[in-house]
Each structure stands twice: as C-alpha cells, then as structure tokens.
Amino acid sequence: MFVLTKEEKRVVCFVLLAVIVGLGVKEYRRVHLPPNAVPTNFKPRSMGPPARQIRPVEGPTTWSQPSHPKLKNDNDNK
C-alpha cells in the first residue's frame, strides 16, 4: 500500500490526533453549553455607527474645482 518514513508516520499521526481532539472539543462544547450561552444562529449587531449610504454623483463627472496653487504646476522651478 503506502511505504512511509518514520517522520511521515509522525506527521500523519499528529494530523489525525489534531482532528480527533478538535472534534472532541467541538462535541464537548456542544453538549456542555453554559447556562447563559447565546444560540449559534444569533448574530448580534455591531455597536458602531450605522453604515453610510453611497449615492451616485449628480451632474457632470469632471473635476471642476481649481487645484491648490502650489500643486498646480510642478515644473515652475526648473
């Protein structure tokens, strides 16, 4: 079937052991819920500010405001 080196066998055993322990912890937590636990399908709202609504730009889409005078032409000093 498969011929594995000693190190590969260790890696496979470690991965299997990690999966088994993970499943055991998951099952333990499912069975032993604390009395004040919130159901898993409950998603609390964040307490941050409400999301801003993005509205499309009205009018022309070109930039019509003048730029800063110092940034207008960088080649003046050359």
C-alpha positions, 0 to 999 in steps of 0.5 A: 500500500503506502511505504512511509518514513518514520517522520511521515508516520509522525506527521500523519499521526499528529494530523489525525490526533489534531482532528480527533481532539478538535472534534472532541472539543467541538462535541464537548462544547456542544453538549456542555453549553453554559447556562447563559450561552447565546444560540449559534444562529444569533448574530448580534449587531455591531455597536458602531455607527450605522453604515453610510449610504453611497449615492451616485454623483449628480451632474457632470463627472469632471473635476471642476474645482481649481487645484491648490496653487502650489500643486498646480504646476510642478515644473515652475522651478526648473 
